């Protein structure tokens, strides 16, 4: 499984890279804090594969990186070779990149 660090994600954003950011948390978690991205809750990913781009880099995140890691592994089994897990999830992003984010 490929991973990306919070700093590498920040670099993608700063450089205006063409990539897809997917949040696999639940809607109530997004209400607490978010770093953006398209919300596809973990339990709905299989039914929404058509929303996940196979032609550009895809970064998947959750709270701590565990749920998103499971989704990345599942997507790799489905033939995706362009998916990356955000290492440490939104908590790591809050710790290293944006300390204004609410941690929960």
Secondary structure by P-SEA (a helix, b strand, c coil): cccccaaaaaaaaaaccbbbbbbcccaaaaaaccccccccccccccccccccccccbbbbbcccaaaaaaaaaaaaaacccccccccccaaaaaaccccccccc
